[in-house]
């Protein structure tokens, strides 16, 4: 199996460059208290151009999928055996509110399967990355990389569940959470940060609150969870295929793996009740 070390090195470099750019925006930003869920900022566009610029220079034959429709992105190839999927700021609402709940996410996909992922949390100086068959690793500040593993919890009542911030919209996921009855529930705007929590063993269940999801929101985090020993599927238990139509319109769930079947069973029984 390829190591993807060259791709990882370039990816990390591009993400670090983008992080320096968006943190300049962040440090000078006046908080937007009532930021909308779909807010987009110039920092998003600049971050994406930096990342795609570095990656396309080194890997000109790869395709690209990004959240922001910049003029530079419009000139890049969109198809190929390998596709880079970029979320320049995941959790832009948290960025705009200046609460620290945002990250940069970049993934490399081959034939619909993520083979490399980098999630960088610049507000906390935390980076987490993984390659297919190479494991998942974390860096805190200037520390050396260390292996990341999911938790080994097997009982739902001692688990920590992470989710998006609560809204006024009531969904069946609220009933699922009640039935899971976790020990703790924490909320954050960024899907990437929630998936990092699973991969680092800081949370055990991530129940997606949205009916549909964008590939750039989850792809990089998916391989982190997988390489850290966890599991991620759609809420029907199916594999998620990237660079195509999502395999389900019912969101997804990520866990430490040990409790995955229990969570899926609760989801299904809740739908039927």
C-alpha positions as CSV (number, residue, x, y, z in Angstrom):
1,X,0.0,0.0,0.0
2,X,1.4,3.5,-0.9
3,X,2.6,5.5,2.0
4,X,1.3,8.9,0.7
5,X,4.1,10.6,2.6
6,X,4.9,13.0,-0.2
7,X,1.3,14.0,-0.5
8,X,1.0,14.3,3.3
9,X,4.0,16.6,3.5
10,X,2.7,19.0,0.9
11,X,-0.8,18.9,2.4
12,X,0.4,19.8,5.9
13,X,2.5,22.6,4.5
14,X,-0.4,24.0,2.5
15,X,-2.7,23.8,5.6
16,X,-0.1,25.5,7.8
17,X,0.1,28.3,5.2
18,X,-3.6,28.7,5.1
19,X,-3.8,28.7,8.9
20,X,-1.4,31.6,9.1
21,X,-3.6,33.5,6.6
22,X,-7.0,32.9,8.3
23,X,-5.6,33.6,11.8
24,X,-4.6,37.0,10.6
25,X,-8.2,37.5,9.7
26,X,-9.4,36.0,13.0
27,X,-7.2,38.1,15.2
28,X,-8.5,41.3,13.6
29,X,-12.1,40.2,13.3
30,X,-14.9,41.9,15.2
31,X,-17.1,39.0,16.4
32,X,-20.3,38.5,14.3
33,X,-22.6,37.5,17.1
34,X,-25.6,36.6,14.9
35,X,-23.6,34.9,12.2
36,X,-25.8,32.8,9.9
37,X,-25.1,29.1,9.5
38,X,-24.2,29.5,5.9
39,X,-21.9,32.5,6.4
40,X,-18.9,32.7,4.0
41,X,-16.0,35.1,4.5
42,X,-13.0,36.3,2.4
43,X,-10.9,34.2,4.8
44,X,-12.6,31.0,3.4
45,X,-11.8,31.9,-0.1
46,X,-8.2,32.9,0.6
47,X,-7.6,29.7,2.6
48,X,-9.0,27.5,-0.2
49,X,-6.9,29.2,-2.9
50,X,-3.7,28.8,-0.8
51,X,-4.3,25.1,-0.2
52,X,-5.4,24.3,-3.8
53,X,-2.5,26.4,-5.2
54,X,0.1,24.4,-3.3
55,X,-1.5,21.0,-4.0
56,X,-2.2,21.7,-7.7
57,X,1.4,22.8,-8.2
58,X,2.7,19.5,-6.9
59,X,0.0,17.2,-8.2
60,X,-1.3,18.9,-11.4
61,X,-3.1,15.7,-12.6
62,X,-5.3,15.4,-9.6
63,X,-8.9,16.7,-9.4
64,X,-10.2,19.1,-6.8
65,X,-13.5,19.6,-4.9
66,X,-13.9,22.6,-2.7
67,X,-16.6,24.6,-0.9
68,X,-15.8,28.0,-2.3
69,X,-16.3,28.9,-5.9
70,X,-13.2,31.1,-6.4
71,X,-11.9,32.0,-9.8
72,X,-8.7,30.0,-9.2
73,X,-10.8,26.9,-8.3
74,X,-12.8,27.3,-11.5
75,X,-9.6,26.7,-13.5
76,X,-8.7,23.4,-11.8
77,X,-9.6,19.9,-12.9
78,X,-12.6,18.5,-11.1
79,X,-12.3,14.8,-12.1
80,X,-9.7,12.1,-11.8
81,X,-8.7,8.9,-10.1
82,X,-7.5,11.0,-7.2
83,X,-9.4,14.0,-5.9
84,X,-8.5,16.5,-3.2
85,X,-11.4,17.6,-1.1
86,X,-11.0,20.9,0.7
87,X,-12.9,22.7,3.4
88,X,-11.0,25.9,3.9
89,X,-12.8,26.8,7.1
90,X,-15.0,24.2,8.6
91,X,-17.2,25.9,11.2
92,X,-17.1,29.3,9.6
93,X,-19.9,30.3,12.0
94,X,-17.6,29.6,15.0
95,X,-14.9,31.5,13.2
96,X,-17.2,34.5,12.7
97,X,-18.4,34.4,16.3
98,X,-14.7,34.1,17.4
99,X,-15.4,31.2,19.8
100,X,-12.6,29.0,18.4
101,X,-14.8,26.3,17.0
102,X,-13.4,26.0,13.5
103,X,-10.7,24.1,11.6
104,X,-9.2,23.5,8.2
105,X,-9.9,20.1,6.5
106,X,-8.2,18.5,3.5
107,X,-8.6,15.0,2.2
108,X,-7.3,13.0,-0.7
109,X,-9.7,10.4,-2.2
110,X,-8.9,7.5,-4.5
111,X,-11.8,5.8,-6.2
112,X,-14.3,7.2,-3.7
113,X,-12.3,6.2,-0.6
114,X,-10.3,8.7,1.6
115,X,-6.6,7.8,1.7
116,X,-5.2,10.9,3.4
117,X,-6.7,13.4,5.8
118,X,-5.5,16.5,7.7
119,X,-7.6,18.5,10.2
120,X,-6.0,21.5,11.6
121,X,-7.4,23.5,14.6
122,X,-5.3,26.7,14.5
123,X,-7.1,28.3,17.4
124,X,-5.8,25.5,19.7
125,X,-2.6,24.7,17.7
126,X,-3.8,21.2,17.2
127,X,-3.3,19.2,14.0
128,X,-4.5,15.6,13.4
129,X,-3.7,13.6,10.3
130,X,-3.9,10.1,8.9
131,X,-3.0,8.1,5.8
132,X,-4.5,4.8,4.7
133,X,-2.7,2.0,6.6
134,X,-0.4,4.5,8.2
135,X,-2.4,5.2,11.4
136,X,-3.6,8.5,12.9
137,X,-1.4,11.0,14.6
138,X,-1.7,14.2,16.5
139,X,0.5,17.3,17.0
140,X,-0.2,19.8,19.8
141,X,1.6,23.0,19.4
142,X,5.3,22.2,18.7
143,X,5.1,18.7,20.1
144,X,6.3,15.7,18.1
145,X,3.6,13.6,16.4
146,X,2.1,10.9,18.6
147,X,-0.4,8.1,17.8
148,X,-4.1,8.8,18.2
149,X,-6.5,6.0,19.2
150,X,-10.2,5.9,19.8
151,X,-11.6,5.1,23.3
152,X,-12.3,1.5,24.3
153,X,-15.6,2.2,25.9
154,X,-18.3,-0.4,25.3
155,X,-21.2,0.8,27.5
156,X,-23.3,3.7,26.2
157,X,-24.0,5.2,29.6
158,X,-20.4,6.0,30.2
159,X,-19.8,7.5,26.7
160,X,-19.4,11.1,25.6
161,X,-21.5,12.2,22.6
162,X,-20.5,15.1,20.5
163,X,-22.9,17.0,18.2
164,X,-23.7,20.3,16.6
165,X,-25.0,23.1,18.6
166,X,-28.7,22.7,19.4
167,X,-31.2,24.5,17.3
168,X,-34.9,25.2,17.4
169,X,-35.4,22.4,14.8
170,X,-36.6,19.2,16.5
171,X,-35.3,16.0,14.7
172,X,-35.4,12.3,15.5
173,X,-31.8,12.7,16.5
174,X,-33.0,14.3,19.7
175,X,-34.9,11.1,20.5
176,X,-31.9,9.0,19.5
177,X,-29.7,10.9,22.0
178,X,-32.3,10.4,24.7
179,X,-32.3,6.7,24.1
180,X,-28.5,6.5,24.0
181,X,-28.5,8.3,27.3
182,X,-24.7,9.2,27.2
183,X,-22.9,10.3,30.3
184,X,-22.0,13.6,28.6
185,X,-23.1,15.6,25.5
186,X,-20.9,18.4,24.1
187,X,-21.5,20.7,21.2
188,X,-19.4,22.5,18.7
189,X,-19.9,24.1,15.3
190,X,-17.3,22.2,13.4
191,X,-17.8,18.6,12.1
192,X,-14.1,18.3,11.7
193,X,-13.4,19.1,15.3
194,X,-16.1,16.5,16.4
195,X,-14.4,13.8,14.3
196,X,-11.1,14.7,15.7
197,X,-12.5,14.2,19.2
198,X,-13.6,10.7,18.2
199,X,-10.2,9.9,16.7
200,X,-8.3,11.2,19.8
201,X,-10.5,9.3,22.2
202,X,-12.0,12.6,23.6
203,X,-15.5,11.6,22.6
204,X,-17.1,8.2,21.7
205,X,-20.1,9.0,19.5
206,X,-20.7,11.7,16.9
207,X,-24.3,11.8,15.7
208,X,-24.7,14.0,12.7
209,X,-27.6,16.5,13.2
210,X,-28.1,17.3,9.5
211,X,-30.2,15.3,7.1
212,X,-27.6,15.7,4.3
213,X,-23.9,16.6,4.5
214,X,-21.3,18.0,2.3
215,X,-18.3,15.9,1.4
216,X,-15.8,18.6,2.4
217,X,-17.3,18.7,5.9
218,X,-16.5,15.1,6.8
219,X,-14.0,13.4,4.4
220,X,-10.8,14.3,6.1
221,X,-12.2,13.5,9.5
222,X,-13.5,10.1,8.2
223,X,-10.0,8.7,7.6
224,X,-8.8,10.0,11.0
225,X,-11.6,8.0,12.7
226,X,-10.9,4.9,10.7
227,X,-7.1,5.0,11.1
228,X,-7.5,5.6,14.9
229,X,-9.6,2.4,15.1
230,X,-13.1,3.8,15.0
231,X,-15.9,3.5,12.5
232,X,-18.0,5.9,10.5
233,X,-21.0,5.0,8.3
234,X,-24.2,6.7,7.2
235,X,-27.1,6.2,9.6
236,X,-28.3,3.1,7.8
237,X,-24.9,1.5,8.4
238,X,-23.7,1.9,4.8
239,X,-20.2,2.9,3.7
240,X,-19.9,6.6,2.6
241,X,-18.6,7.0,-0.9
242,X,-17.0,10.3,-1.8
243,X,-17.0,12.3,-5.0
244,X,-20.5,11.0,-5.8
245,X,-24.0,11.3,-4.4
246,X,-24.0,10.6,-0.7
247,X,-25.1,7.0,0.0
248,X,-27.9,8.2,2.3
249,X,-30.0,11.2,3.0
250,X,-30.0,10.4,6.7
251,X,-26.7,11.9,7.8
252,X,-24.0,9.8,9.4
253,X,-22.6,8.5,12.7
254,X,-19.0,8.1,13.9
255,X,-18.0,6.0,16.9
256,X,-15.1,4.3,18.6
257,X,-16.2,1.2,16.7
258,X,-17.0,-0.9,19.8
259,X,-20.4,0.7,20.2
260,X,-21.2,1.3,16.5
261,X,-23.8,-1.5,16.1
262,X,-25.5,-0.4,19.3
263,X,-25.9,3.2,18.1
264,X,-27.2,2.1,14.7
265,X,-29.7,-0.2,16.3
266,X,-31.0,2.7,18.4
267,X,-31.3,4.9,15.3
268,X,-33.3,2.2,13.5
269,X,-35.6,1.5,16.4
270,X,-36.2,5.2,16.9
271,X,-37.2,5.6,13.3
272,X,-39.7,2.8,13.6
273,X,-41.3,4.0,16.8
